[in-house]
C-alpha cells in the first residue's frame, strides 16, 4: 500500500512540475520593445587632472551621524601640536 501511494504521489508531483515549468515558456515577454536600449553618447575618457578638478569643486558633505568634529579647519594649525620625532621637520599649512 505504501509503495502504491508513494508511486502515485511521485507521478502526480512529476505531472505538476512538468505542467508548471512548461506553462508560458515560449511566449515573448510583454511590455518590451524590439529596439535595443538607448545608450548615453560616448565621451572621451577623462584625464586624472580633470577627475581631480571635478572632485575638488564638489562641496564637502557633512558626515552622517552625531558627535563628529573636524580635525582641520583648512586655514591654520589651531589645536595641533608638533610631534617630536628623531628627524622632525618644519610644520606649515
Order of alpha helices (4+ residues) and beta strands (2+ residues): alpha-alpha
